[in-house]
Amino acid sequence: LWFTNLLAPFGDEPDRESAMKLVGMECRGLLDAVEKWEAGAPEGERQTLIVSNLVETGLISPWPLGRIFQDLAGLTQQLFASRAGGVYLMTAGLAQKLK
């Protein structure tokens, strides 16, 4: 939903470079805010859980907006995972620890 809200103003055929730049800035801003918020508490008292759908593993969208959405989702998940203390893949209610 967050991606949808970020990409909606671009219309059905967004400029890929502009969309990537905006979403990249927003993602880094969100992660910086989360890390700052967590740092303000004693060790272990604040944890943030970020949930994301895995939309880039299926068919490739035939529409430009869909392809950009899938690419941005994957890149954002990589960025979030690189800065996370733990990463899990949920399948059928079963957690698989990735990191």
N, C-alpha and C positions, 0 to 999 in steps of 0.2 A: 504494500500500500504506500509505503514511504517513497519508493521509486516511482510509482505511478504519479504521485503528487509532484515529484520533481520534474518528471518528463512531460506531464500533461500540457504545460504552456508551450511546448515546442511543436505541438500538432502531430499529424499523422506521419509526416516525413521530416523528422528533425535533422538538423545539421549535426552529424556525428561528433565532430570535434567540439562543438559548443556544449553538447549534452555531456560528453565525457568529462570536459573541464568542470562543468557545474557540479556534476555528481561527485567527482573526485574531491572537489573543495568541500562539499557538504559532508562527505564520508570522513574526511580527515578532521573536520570541525566537530563532528559527532564523537569520534574516538578521542579527540583531545579533551572534550568536555567530560566524557565518561571517566577518563583517566584522572582528570583533575578532581572530579567528584569523589572517586574512590580513594585518592591520595589524602583527602581531608578527614578520613576516619582512621581510627586505630586499626592495626593489622588484622585482616580477616573479617572486619565488621561490615564491610560493604562489598557486595558482589553484583555484577551486572550480567544479565542473561540476554543475549541478542539472538533472536530466532529469525531464520531466513529460509525461504523455500528454494529448493534446488531446481531451478527452471532451465538450466543450460544443459541438462543431460539427455533431454528428449530430442524431438525433431527440431530442426532449425526453422525459425519463423520465416514465412515467405514475404513478410512485410518489413520495411526498414525499421519501423518503430519497435517491432518485436525482436529483431536481431540486436538492435542497440540495447534493449531491455535485458536480453539474455547475456550479452557481453558485459554490461555494467554489473549485473548481479554476480557473475562469476568473478570479476575483478574486485568487487567490493568484498565478497566473501574471502578472497585471498588476503586482502588488506586487513580485514577484521581478524582473521585467523592468525596472521603474522604477529599481531599485537596482543592476542588473547592468551590467558594463562592455561586455558583448556579448550579443546574443540571436540564436539561430538557429532556424529552422524546418526540421526534417528531413522530407523526403518521398521515399520510395523510395530512401533512402540518399544523397540529394542535399541539401546544406545551402544554405539561402537565408538570407542575413544580413538580419535585421530591424533590428538596432541595432548 
